[in-house]
Amino acid sequence: MNGKYRVLFLKKMFLKLTDSEHYLSMSMIIANLAKNGFSAGKRTIKEDIDALIYMGYDIEYIYNKGYHLKSRTFSLSVLKMLADAVASFRFLTVKDSEKLLKLLESLCSIYEAPLLRREIMLTNRVKSDNEHIFDNIDMINSALHNNQQISFDYYDYDINKQLVLRDGVKRTCSPFALVMSGECYYVVSYYEKYADTYANFRLDRMRNIKLVNSARKYLDEKLDLEQYIKSSFSMFSGKSEYVTLRLPMENKYCNIVIDRFGKSVIMLRDKQSDRHFIIHVPVKAEYPQPFFSWIFSFRGKVEIISPIRLKKRYTEALYESCIQQHMN
C-alpha cells in the first residue's frame, strides 16, 4: 500500500498500543503492519518513525523494550479528571455521557482506557433526559456570537415525573453567558418579566430553542459575571446587595471565605474583637434561603452584621425552624 497510509497506520499503532509502560518491538511493528497489508523493512519503518517524531510525536526507543509514545496531549490524570466531570454533569443524558467517555478513551492507549472508567456508574446518577443538549449549547453559542435573542419552551416536572410546559407559553430572552453551577448548566439572560435583574434558566429544562432575528436587550447595569457567580449561593435570579459578616479569626474560615468569594475579597480585622474578622460581600438576598443555609452550617460561628433587615429575617427563619422541629 501507499507509504503515506503506512505512516498513518503506524501513528495509530503508537497511539493505541503504546504508553509510558507499554512498548512495541521492531518485530511487533513489522508483524502488525504485515497483518494489515503493509510490507516494510526495518530501515523504512525507522524512517517512518523519524517522520512522526519530526511532526511532533514524542516517540522514544528504550533498549530491550522497544518503541513507545512517551507523552500525549492529555495525560492519564487529566483524562481521569475529565471522565469524572462527564459522569457527574447532571445536564448530560446517560447516552451523551457514554459518548463523551468513549471519546476520552480514544485519547489514550487500550491499556489506559479501562482506568478512566474505574468506579464510574452512570446509571445510578441523576441525569438529564434532554436528548438535544449539545444542539442547545450550539444554538446558544450562536446567539452569543451573533448578538441575537432566543426563544424556547421551559419545562418543569410534575408529580408523575412528566415534563410540563411552564405557564404554557414560549419564552424569549437575551442570553449573555453559560454558567456551570451545582453540576448543572444555566443560561444567564435578560428576561423582560424580570426586567430589573438577570434571570437564569436551566439548560436541561429548555426545549425547542430557536434564534430570534432581534438584537439582544441589555440591562443598564453591565453584567459582571465573576461577581454575579460569587453572589449566587444558588442560581435563583435576583439582584445582589452587599452583606457584612463577622467570622472567627481562624485559618479554616479564611479558607472558606476565599473558596466562596475569591482572593479579591477584602478581609478586615474586627475593631471590636481581635478574635474575629469582617468581610463585605455581594449576596442575592431577595431569595436568601440558600445563603441562610450556608450561614447556618457554621453553627453560630458566622454572624450577619448588616443589613439589619436581613439579619432579622435570618433570626426569624431560625426561630421558625426550631418551632417546626419541636412540633415534629
Buried (B, 14 or more C-beta within 10 A) or exposed (E): EEEEEBBEBBBEBBBBBBBBEBBBEBEBBBEBBEEEEBEBEEEBBBEBBEBBEEEEBEBBEEEEEBBBBBEBEBEBEEBBEBBEEBBBBBBBBBEBBBBBBEEBBEBBBEBBBEBBBEEBEBEEBEBBEBEBBEEBBEBBEEBBEEEBBBBBBBBEEEEEEEBEEEEEEEBBBBBBBBBEBEEBBBBBBBBEEBEEBBBBBBBBBBBEBBBBEEEBBEEEEEBEEEBBBBBBBBBBBBBBEEBBBBBBBEEEBBEBBEEEBEEEBEBEEBEEEEEBBBBBBBBBBEEBEBBBEBBBEBEEBBBBBEBEEBBEBBEEBBEEEEEEEEEE
